[in-house]
Amino acid sequence: MLERLPSSFVKHIELWLSAAGLGIIFGVGYASGPSGPAFWRLIAVIAVGIGVVHGFIFWAVRRQRQVRRQSIREIQQMLSDVLKNKLAAISMYLPEEENQEMVKQELDGIRTSIEDIAGEVENLSEESIEGWKEHYSGAVERTTNL
């Protein structure tokens, strides 16, 4: 659902919801027209209701972020394990040529590439995924529209 909303709104959703809540509190209070203690009682009841709704929304957003972070950690562990296993397999099956210097250079190149990939996996986060999406979104759209 949040994917359909503008990113500027989603990034500052707490502020927007708070402003909307205040607007509702005072709008309903003034529209109902009571004055004195009845006005403030109505304002208080509406504020408590909106506070409960805000609390639930903020809990849901925080919970979603926690689940996302946990998923990213699990993905990191899985990818790290897969990369280490693949590196071990590559090292084990690398052909023994007469030119050991060439084999060593190839193995060093493979290890460097895998270490670079492992570094990316270790630094995987929600922010890095968003950065990747922003950086490559144009290329992805161009290739999917072919």
C-alpha positions in Angstrom: 0.0 0.0 0.0 2.8 2.5 0.9 4.4 1.8 -2.5 1.6 3.7 -4.2 2.1 6.9 -2.1 4.7 9.6 -3.1 8.0 8.9 -1.4 8.1 12.4 0.1 4.9 11.6 2.0 6.1 8.1 3.1 9.4 9.5 4.4 7.7 12.0 6.6 4.5 10.0 7.4 4.7 10.7 11.1 4.6 14.4 10.5 1.7 14.2 8.0 -0.3 12.0 10.3 0.3 14.3 13.3 -0.8 17.3 11.3 -3.9 15.5 10.0 -4.7 14.4 13.6 -4.4 18.0 14.9 -6.6 19.2 12.0 -9.2 16.6 12.9 -9.1 17.4 16.6 -9.6 21.1 16.2 -11.7 20.9 13.1 -14.3 18.7 14.7 -14.1 20.7 17.9 -14.8 24.0 16.2 -17.4 22.5 13.8 -19.4 21.1 16.7 -19.6 24.5 18.3 -19.7 23.8 22.0 -17.9 26.1 24.3 -16.5 25.9 27.8 -15.9 22.5 29.4 -17.9 20.6 26.8 -15.6 21.9 24.0 -12.5 20.8 25.8 -14.0 17.4 26.8 -14.8 16.8 23.1 -11.3 17.8 22.1 -9.8 15.5 24.7 -11.9 12.5 23.6 -11.0 13.1 19.9 -7.3 13.5 20.8 -7.3 10.2 22.8 -8.9 8.4 19.8 -6.4 9.8 17.4 -3.6 9.0 19.8 -4.7 5.4 19.9 -4.9 5.3 16.0 -1.4 6.9 15.7 0.1 4.5 18.2 -1.2 1.5 16.3 0.0 3.0 12.9 3.5 3.8 14.4 3.7 0.3 15.9 2.8 -1.3 12.6 5.4 0.8 10.7 8.1 0.0 13.3 7.2 -3.7 13.2 7.4 -3.7 9.4 10.9 -2.2 9.7 12.0 -4.8 12.2 10.8 -7.6 10.0 12.5 -6.1 7.0 15.8 -5.8 9.0 15.6 -9.4 10.2 14.9 -10.5 6.6 18.0 -8.6 5.4 20.1 -10.2 8.1 18.9 -13.6 7.1 19.6 -12.9 3.4 23.1 -11.7 4.3 23.9 -14.9 6.2 22.5 -17.0 3.4 24.4 -15.2 0.7 27.6 -15.1 2.7 27.4 -18.9 3.2 26.7 -19.5 -0.5 29.6 -17.2 -1.5 32.0 -19.0 0.8 31.0 -22.4 -0.4 31.4 -21.3 -4.0 34.8 -19.9 -3.3 35.8 -23.2 -1.7 34.5 -25.1 -4.8 36.3 -22.8 -7.2 39.6 -23.2 -5.2 39.2 -26.9 -5.2 38.5 -27.4 -8.9 40.9 -24.8 -10.3 43.1 -26.6 -12.8 46.7 -27.1 -12.1 48.5 -25.7 -15.1 52.1 -25.7 -15.8 52.2 -21.9 -15.4 51.5 -21.6 -11.6 51.8 -17.8 -11.8 48.9 -17.7 -14.2 46.8 -20.0 -12.0 47.7 -17.8 -8.9 46.7 -14.6 -10.8 43.3 -16.2 -11.8 42.7 -17.4 -8.3 43.6 -14.0 -6.8 41.2 -12.3 -9.3 38.4 -14.7 -8.4 39.0 -14.2 -4.7 39.1 -10.4 -5.1 35.8 -10.5 -7.0 34.2 -12.8 -4.3 35.5 -10.6 -1.5 34.0 -7.5 -3.2 30.7 -9.4 -3.5 30.9 -10.5 0.1 31.6 -6.8 1.1 28.4 -5.8 -0.6 26.5 -8.6 1.1 27.8 -7.5 4.5 26.8 -3.9 3.9 23.3 -4.9 2.6 20.7 -2.7 4.2 17.4 -1.1 3.4 19.2 2.1 2.5 21.6 0.4 0.1 18.7 -1.4 -1.6 16.9 1.9 -2.0 20.1 3.5 -3.4 20.4 0.5 -5.8 16.8 1.0 -6.9 17.3 4.7 -7.5 20.6 4.2 -9.4 19.4 1.3 -11.6 15.7 2.1 -11.9 16.1 3.7 -15.4 18.1 0.8 -16.7 15.6 -1.8 -15.3 12.7 0.1 -16.9 14.5 0.3 -20.3 15.3 -3.4 -20.4 11.9 -4.5 -19.3 10.2 -2.4 -21.9 12.1 -3.9 -24.8 
